[in-house]
Structure formats: C-alpha cells, structure tokens
Amino acid sequence: MKFRVFYLIFGLLVWFGCNDEDAITPSTELEPFLSLPQGNHDYDDRIMKLYEDLGVEIFYRFEPKDVYFNYTSGIWNDIEIDTTFNNPVEYPYLMIDRPYFMVDTNLQSVASQIAIFANGGNPNITSPTIVYPIGESLDQYGYPVIVEVEWVNDSVPYRAFVTTSTRTVKEDTFTIECADTNYVNEQLDLLENMFLDFYPVELLRETFLPRIMLGRDLTVVQSDGTLTKEGFHLGYNSMVFSYGDENIFSMSNEEKRTAKTGLNQWFLSERAIDMIYEDVLNNSNWFELTDYAAMYSGSYYPTSNSGCIYLARVYGWISYFVDCESTAVWGRWDVETLMKNDLLSYLALIASCSYEELTKVQAADRLPGGGTMRWDPTSGIGRLSKAQNINGKTTEKYEALLEYLESKGINLAAAGEAFYESGN
C-alpha cells in the first residue's frame, strides 16, 4: 500500500510539472537518429565538404527506420508482400473433353511433377500449358503454389489439385541495403558526374532534399505491382541512391544515361522548377519569344501530329516531357501553366539529350492519342532538326534559354552530353 501511495504522489508531481511547460508540438525537423561524420575515411571528408557547401547530409550507414519510416504520416515504406492462396483447381487425369493433367511417371513413389494441358484432349496440343512440381514450390513468377495428387493405386493417378496464390504489394514502396563502404567514393563520383556538377550551390541548397542515403540493391514496386531494380528513389525527406557495390564498375553508359536523365528530370520538375521559373520570368526576355495568349486562344493543340507541327513552327512548343494527350488536358491549362510547362519541357530536353541527338534529322516519334497521333513526349531525338524545328523557332528558344541558364551557373548542356556515345 505504501508503494501505491508513493507512485500516486510521484505521478501527480510529474503531471503538475508537465503543466508548467509549454504545450508539446510535433517537430517538423528530421529525427536526430543519424549524425555526421560516420567515420574517418577520405570519403567522409568529401561528405562533410558537400554538407558544408550544400546543406545536404549524406549517409552510407543507416537503420531501416531511417529510410522507410515517415515520421509525418506514420507510414512504413518498406516492401510488404501479402500472399493470398486462391481456391484449389481440380484437374482429372487424362480426360479428353476438358483440361487435364499427366504425371512424369505413373509410379506414385517416384512421381515428382505434373503437366497441365489446359486445352483438354486437343490433338494439336502436344506440349503442356504449364508444369508444376508436386508439393510446395514457386511458380514462374516466384509466387507460392501447392500441388497435390490423388491416386487410385500406386500406378494409376486419379486427380490433381493445384492451389496458386496472389501477391499484393503497395506501390512506391522499396527495399535498400546500406552501401558497401568499399564503393562510397565511386558512388560520390557518380552522383557528382550525373547530377551535382550541373547546378550551382545556391540552387541545390535552396531546393534539394536534406538527405541522401547511399545504398545498394534498390528494389522499387511499380504501379503495376512489379518489382524493379532502380538507381534512385525518393523516400521520406530524402533520396535513396543505389550502386553501392561492385556493380558500379560494370554500369554501361546507357545505364548511366538512363539514371542521369531520370534524376535530373525529377529535380527540375519537382524541386527546382518554381525557382527557375521565377528567375527566368523576372530576369530574362525568354518568355517574350512566345505569344502564349495567342497559343492559348488558338485552335491547334499538341494532341495530334499536325497540331504538334503547327505549335512547334509558330510558337516553338516542343511537345516533350509535359504530355498533353487530350484537348481536355490542354483546356485545363491557363496561360501561366502554358508558360511554366513550356519552360519545363525545354529544361528536361536540354538535360536529357546531347546536341547531336537534338539535331539529328528525323521526324518525331509518335504515339496514338485522342484518336490520332501525337509526338512522343518521351523522345527528344531530332527536336532541333529541320524535320521538327520547321522555321527555327525551337532553336531560337533553345539557344536563348541555354545562354541564360549558363549565366546562372546551370550547365544543363553538360547534363545532356553526360555519358553520351557519339553515333548511337
């Protein structure tokens, strides 16, 4: 009883003490689980220099909570795969009029697999639809499957039950391992060569995420549920950057270009576009090269091949990166949106393609859309060629923007040339 009274009095004192403090409010800062430097290697010096210059923390050792847990939403973003078994499907043995199964040998003691013939006794079908091991295994997609065979006796199969499964994964979740510390220098080199070197310190400090997590074997769930290996991914308030193992030495230039394009296009469209837009709007005459009011009120849209050609010829609209698959989408854009999307298209184009690719003479790749064909917004090849840049308007805007960006220390032309192999 004495102990109960003691704890009651202690609890009241603590409660009154807490009431004397200011109200507790959630922090908007990153939780202080990690700190720099993480070691005393030469790459730690590089990381500290990048932190001092850019204000970006770079970690190569971390816990799962540091990359998967979102402290704002409380969501855990590690890949979780839920497996649900479907109802068993019964297949009879050697039937003619419906799907059936056969075994690799008609001896129960040694039989190890079955073959499913989904088209029944069709004489034109000589090979099975699918083969399963008897018992528990994984199918061709890596999903669990269970096969059970019933026998009339030791040498006569009767029927088989096949239980397949369905997997559910949450889109945009991912898995990542910490980088092998033997390759951190190479990761930093790659990060600088494909991204950091193209932008001034001021822009990166103002717009980039506060953390970069150096890892390896990054796997990301796509919108269709498939799992793919990726070079980078945007986690909670940070970017996860892969390639932290021996595979960094075997990356092809094409793989580096793909990662470079994705990273720079993400940065330009999601982080830097507002700052660059305001700067171009207030400190250059680039937007004066296009009559956006006339383009907005006109009757041509980038939803067909003829519309793309007209807008490129008259307004230098390049129909790249910012897709417009229907007149309904175009109709939702006001003049300011047109201006910002126009600028973003050029920024993404310059960062993605070499000058040789841009001036390569070819008609625009086209996609179906709106009942007709439109220029492919994912392919910038030939956008400055005579076939697409019909009267030079696109080149005029390209060169004017390039000159202005370079005056601000933004070297997107170098980004476009990075890892490009002439003649490809």
C-alpha positions, 0 to 999 in steps of 0.5 A: 500500500505504501508503494501505491501511495508513493507512485500516486504522489510521484505521478501527480508531481510529474503531471503538475510539472508537465503543466508548467511547460509549454504545450508539446508540438510535433517537430517538423525537423528530421529525427536526430537518429543519424549524425555526421561524420560516420567515420574517418575515411577520405570519403567522409571528408568529401561528405562533410565538404558537400554538407558544408557547401550544400546543406545536404547530409549524406549517409552510407550507414543507416537503420531501416527506420531511417529510410522507410519510416515517415515520421509525418504520416506514420507510414512504413515504406518498406516492401510488404508482400501479402500472399493470398492462396486462391481456391484449389483447381481440380484437374482429372487425369487424362480426360479428353473433353476438358483440361487435364493433367499427366504425371512424369511417371505413373509410379506414385513413389517416384512421381515428382511433377505434373503437366497441365494441358489446359486445352483438354484432349486437343490433338494439336496440343502436344506440349503442356500449358504449364508444369508444376512440381508436386508439393510446395514450390514457386511458380514462374513468377516466384509466387507460392503454389501447392500441388497435390495428387490423388491416386487410385493405386500406386500406378494409376493417378486419379486427380490433381489439385493445384492451389496458386496464390496472389501477391499484393504489394503497395506501390512506391514502396522499396527495399535498400541495403546500406552501401558497401563502404568499399564503393562510397567514393565511386558512388560520390563520383557518380552522383557528382558526374550525373547530377551535382556538377550541373547546378550551382550551390545556391540552387541545390541548397535552396531546393534539394532534399536534406538527405541522401542515403547511399545504398545498394540493391534498390528494389522499387514496386511499380504501379503495376505491382512489379518489382524493379531494380532502380538507381534512385528513389525518393523516400521520406525527406530524402533520396535513396541512391543505389550502386553501392557495390561492385556493380558500379564498375560494370554500369554501361553508359546507357545505364548511366544515361538512363539514371542521369536523365531520370534524376535530373528530370525529377529535380527540375520538375519537382524541386527546382522548377518554381525557382527557375521559373521565377528567375527566368520570368523576372530576369530574362526576355525568354518568355517574350519569344512566345505569344502564349495568349495567342497559343492559348486562344488558338485552335491547334493543340499538341494532341495530334501530329499536325497540331504538334507541327503547327505549335512547334513552327509558330510558337516553338512548343516542343511537345516533350516531357509535359504530355498533353494527350487530350484537348481536355488536358490542354483546356485545363491549362491557363496561360501561366501553366502554358508558360511554366510547362513550356519552360519545363519541357525545354529544361528536361530536353536540354538535360536529357539529350546531347546536341547531336541527338537534338539535331539529328534529322528525323521526324518525331516519334509518335504515339496514338492519342485522342484518336490520332497521333501525337509526338512522343513526349518521351523522345527528344531525338531530332527536336532541333532538326529541320524535320521538327524545328520547321522555321527555327523557332525551337532553336531560337528558344533553345539557344536563348534559354541555354545562354541564360541558364549558363549565366546562372551557373546551370550547365544543363548542356553538360547534363545532356552530353553526360555519358553520351556515345557519339553515333548511337 
